[in-house]
Amino acid sequence: IVAIQGAGMHAGYFDAMTAPGLSLLELGSSLGFMVWAPDRPGIGASADLPDERVVLFPQAALLLDAIDAFTSEHGCGGGVFLVGHSYGLKVALTMAADERGREVLGIDGSGSGIRFALSFEGGSRTAPLAEGDRGPAWGPTDVYPPSSFERGSLPFHEMPAVQVAESSRWADDLRGFGSSITAPVRFTFGEHEGYWPTDQAHFDEIRAALPNVAEFSAHIERRVGHNVSLGYAARSYHLRAIAFAEQCLLARSLA
C-alpha cells in the first residue's frame, strides 16, 4: 500500500499518534501489508524541487519512479495499491492513468471529488462557521482527538504555491485522463466534509469521469470531517480501505 498525503501535509498524516489505532501504517502492517507513505514531491527532503517538477503530472511521474525504485529493493507482493487523501488522491488518480500506473491493484481515496461545494470570494469562505467548526479542512473539533491541534502533532508542511494555482484545472484534468483509468476506485467523504459535495449527484459526476474503471463506489464515513485519517474514525476508514485492497488483490488473483 502506497499512501499519498494531501496538500499542506507531510507523510505523517497517515501515521497519526494522537490516539491509539489511528495510524494506517501500524494497522496495515499488523494485517500483513507493507505500507509506505512517502512525502510527495515538493514536500520534506524534496522541498527544493523546481516548480515544474511538483505540479500534478510531473509529481505523478516522480512517484511512479519512486515506487519502481522501492519495489526493486523490497518487492511488492501481489501488487501496488494506492491510498490518497485530498490532493494526494488527485495524484493517485493521475498515476493510475499513466501507462506505468495502469497495473495498480486499485485506489482508495478520501477528501477529493470533481466539483467544489464551496464558493470563495477573495480567498475567504463565504458561509459563516458554526460553533465548534474549524472550517472546511476539519469540520467539528470534537471528531478529532484533542491533541490533534497541538503544534507538535499537526503533520503540516507548506504547500508549494504552484500547486494551489493549478487546483482550478482539476475537473478538466480528471475528465481529460479519467477514461484511461481501469483500476477499481473507491471514494470516501467524511460526513462533515466541507470542500466537496457528499450527495449522489456529485458521486455520479465522478463516476462519469471514470467510465472504464473496473469498479466504482463512493462511501460517507460518519463522525469525521475532511481529514479522515486524523479523526477518531481513522481506524474505521483504514479498515475499509484495507478491505478494499484485499478485494482488489483477490480479483487480480482470480483473473
Summary of the structure (lengths in Angstrom):
residues: 255
radius of gyration: 17.1
end to end distance: 20.3
largest distance: 52.4
contacts: 848
relative contact order: 0.18
helix: 44%
strand: 13%
